[in-house]
Amino acid sequence: MMLSSLAPTTTKKGVPLVFHEPHVETGFRTPHQPWSYYVYSLFQKHNECMNCWTHLVGLCLALSRAVDFAHNHRMLGDPHMWPLTAGLITMVLMYLCSTTAHCFSNRSELVHYTAFMIDYAGIGLFGVGSVILHHHYCHDDAWVNSWLQTNAVLVGMILGVIVCFCCSVSKVIYKRPYPIARKIWQVSSVVAIYTWLSLPILLRLYQYAAIGVWHSSLDHHIQQMIWFAVAGFFFGSDIPQRFFPGKFDFVGHSHQIFHLCIIMVTEKQLDGITHELERLSPKFANMALPTFWNSIGAVFLVIMFNGIVVYLFHLYVKEKLVKGEKVE
């Protein structure tokens, strides 16, 4: 009954410019409805519906993997599992932030900007979680106690906040049609943290090329990198809707494909970590224990700093809207 009473969707002419997406013509939800309308709209046909559900699926998969790990490991009782716990927390929060952003982004201009800045905070946070995972579990013996490993999480935290900041800047300072500089703000910060989190794996691949040392975990890490590259392609290319405007408004949009690729990134990442734990478990007794502050504590610190970034940009957008100025 509630679904049948939902306000019908409209074309892009019926919503503010900020809600427009390139090559998307129809399926926009009505702005300024009650919050419950946007929750119920998860079961309505609109152009953000699949964006919500793809990340809801990712969220469920991440939670399922977390339960599996909890059955096999002492996630909080064993300090060696704290980095895994931290990584899983960031993965779940990333999917939750993105789902929330796509679910509520059409309510108002202020909510739209704030929701997607929360999404960016989640992306930066997940980057930090991946740094923690890879630098604790994916290293070679030569990496242990090096400067890079000692400072890996600190640098990752800085980069995670930079991701949130740069993506938020790209959201609020550029006007349509967006210049290439906007994409540079977004992509450069994400590539920087992805490069940093991949360093232990890249070192392992270099060693394989040099002396032929291989482990089954590398198969999954390579697949993760391939899926990340494919995700970047669909994020930046607007394919296929670029060639068929209005034909992929509901299903098949590049952003939906991007979401599916990110699901594969996180799945293959956890597959790789599973194999890494098998490789490292016999060595844990001789390895230094992870600390709270370079695992779970680092996650909470980045949540706090990214929250501050989001709040400051929220105030900036709110002030401009109150003055009647267009943010873009």
N, C-alpha and C positions, 0 to 999 in steps of 0.2 A: 504493500500500500504506500509506504514511504517513498519507494523508488519511483512509483508512477507519478508522484506529486513533485518530483524534482524539476527545477527549472530546466527547460530544454537548452541544448547547446546552440551556439551561434557561430557565424562566420567571423573572420578577423576584423571585419568592419564594425562589429558590435562590441569590441573590447578595446581597452587602451593600448597604445602602441607598444608599451613595455611587455605586454603579453604575447606579442607577435613572435613567431618563429619563422626563419627562412623556409619558403616553399611549403608552408603549412597554411591551408586556406580555411578549413572548417573544424568543427568539434571543440570549440572553445567554451569552457564553462562560464556561467554568468557570475560576474564579480559581485561583491558586497552581499553575499548570502550568509546565513548563520554558519558557524564552524561545522555543525553537524552535516550540513549540505555537502561539504567537501569530503567528509568521512564516508557518507552514503554514496558519493559519486565514484567510489572505488568499484561499485557494481553498475556503473552507468557507462555507456559508450561515449568516450570523449578522447581528445588527442593526448592527454596525459595519463590515461588509464594504464596502458601497457608499460609506460615508464615507471609507474608505481608498482605494478605487479612483478615486473622483472626484478626489481630490487627487493620486493617482499620475498620472492623465491630465493634470492641470494641470502637474505636475512635468515630464512628458515634453514637453508643449507649450512650456513655458518653456525647457527645454534646447534644443529644436529652434529656437526663435527666437534663442537665444544663438548657436547655430552659424551661423545665417543672418547675423546681425549681424557675427560674426567673419570671415565670408567677404567682407564688403563694407567693413569698417572695420578699422583697426589699433587693437584694443580696449585694448592696453596701451602700444603705441608712440606713440599720439597722445593727449596730455593732454586734448584736447577730447572724447575718447571715454571718459575715466575715469568721468564721472558715469553714462554708459550701462552701463559694466561694473559699477559699484557697484549700480545699480538691478537689473540682471539677477541679481547674486549674492544680493541680498535676496529676490528673487522665488523663486529656486530654494530657498533656505533656508526660506522661509515654507511652501512646499508640503511640503518634507521634514519640517519640524517637525510640521506638522499630520498628515501621514500616519503618522509615528511615534507621535504621541499617540493616534490612533484605533486603531492596530494593537496597542499594548501596554497600553492604559488599564485593561483588565480583569484584569491579572495580580495586583495587590494594591492595597490602599488607598493605600499610600505611592507606588507606581508611578503610580497613577491621578492623584493630585494633582500629582506631579512632571512627568508627561508633559504634562498640560494647561498647566502653568505654562511648560514649554518651548514649547508651542504659542503661548501668549500672547507669549512673547519673540520668536517668529518673526513674529507679527502686528505687534508694535511695530517690529521691524527692517524689515519690508516697508514700513511707513509712512514710515520714514526714507529708504529707497531711493526711494520715490515722491516725497518732498520733493526729494531730490537731482535726480531726473529732471526734475520739473516746473520747479523754480526755475532749472535750468541751461539747459533747452531750450525751455520753453513761454512764456517772457516776451516782452513787447513791448519795443521800444527804450527807452521811458520807464522801464522797470523796471531797466535796467542801472545798476549802481553805486548804487542806492538803498539806504536802510537795510534795507528788507525783503529785498532780494537778498543784501546783505552778511551779514546775520544769519540767513538762511533755514535753513541747514543746522544751525547751533547750536541754534536753537529747535526744529527738527525732531528733533534728537538728544534733547533734553530731553523732548519729547512722546513719542518712541518708548519711552523708559525709563518714563515715566508710564503708558503703555498697559500695559506688562508688569506694573508695580506694581499698578495699579488692578484689572486683571483677576485677578491673583493674590489680591488682597485679597478680591474678590468670591467667589473660589472657596473660601476657607478660613474666613471669619468668619461666614457666614450658614448657618442651619439650615433644613431643609425643613419646611413649604412655604416656598419662597423669597419674601422680600418684594420689592417693586418697587425698593427701594434697591439690591439686588444687580444688577439690570439697569442701573440708573443708573450704578453704578461701571464697568460694562463699556462701555456705549454712549457715555457722555459723553467718555471718554478717546479712543475711536476716532473719534468725530465731531470732536473737537478737532484731532487730527492730520490728518484728512481735509480739514477746512476749511483748515488751514494749507497743505497740499500743493496745494490747488485754487486758491489765491489768484491765481497768475499767469494761470490759465485764466479765472477770474472777471473779472479786469481786462480781458482780451482781449474777453470777451463784453460787458462794459460799453462798451468802445470801439466795438464793432460797433454797439451800440444808439445810441451817440452820433454816430459818423461813418461807419458802414457799412463798416468794414474787416473783411474775412473771409478766412480761409484754410482749406483743406481739412482741416487737422489738427483744427480745432474740431469738425468733424462727429464725429470719433472720440472726442474728449474729452467731448462731450455724451453720446454713447452710453455711455461709461465711467461717467459720473455717473448715468445712468438705471439701468444694471445694478447700481451700488452701492446705489442706493435700493431696488431690488427685492430685493437680497440682504439689506438691513437689515430689510425687511418679513418675509421668510421666517425670518430669524434670530429675530425677536422675537415672531412671531405663533403659532408652533406649528401652522400650517395646512399640510396638511390633517388631520394626525393628531389635532388637538384635537377634531374632530367625529366621528372614527372611530377610537377607541382600539384599538390592536392590529392595525389593518388595514394600516398602513404601516410595520410594524416592520422590514421588509427592503428594500423599494423604495418610493420616493415620499415618504419622510420629509422634513420641511421643511429639516432640516439638510443633506440631500443636495442639495436644490434650491438652498440657500444656497451650497454648494460650487460648483455649476455656474455660478451667477451670478458668483462670485468669479473663476472661470476666464474668463468673458467680460469682467470688469473688467480683468484683466491683459492679455488679448488686445487689447482696444480701447486700453488704455493704450499698448502697444507699437506698435500701428498709428498712434496719434497721434504717438508719438515718431519713427517712421519719416518721417512727413510733416514734422515739425518739423526734422529733420536736413536734409531737402531745402531747407527754407526758410532755415536758418541757415548751411549750408555755405559759401555765398559770403561770409558775414560773419565767418567764423572768424578770418581773417587780421587783422582789426581788433578782435577781442574778447580780453579778458584770459583767460589760460589758467587753467582750473580747477587747484586745488592738490590734492595727495594728501590733505590733511586735510579738505577739504570735499567729498571724493568717496569713494574707496575706504577711506581712513584712517578716515573717520567711521563707516563700516560696521563696521570692526573694533572701534572704541571702543564702539559700541552693543552689539555682541556681548558684549564684556567686561562692560559695566555690567548688561545684562540677565541675563548669566550669574550675576553676583553676586546680583541680586534673586532669581532662581530658586533659587540655592543657599541663601540665607537662609530663604526660605519652605519649602524642602525640610527644613531643619533644624528649623524650627518644627513642621511637620507630623509629622516623625519623633519629636520629643520628646513630642508629645501622644499619639501612638499607642503609644509605649513605656510611657507612664504609664497606658495603658488608657483614655484619654479619647477621646471621639468628636470628630473635627474638625468635623463638622456633624451 
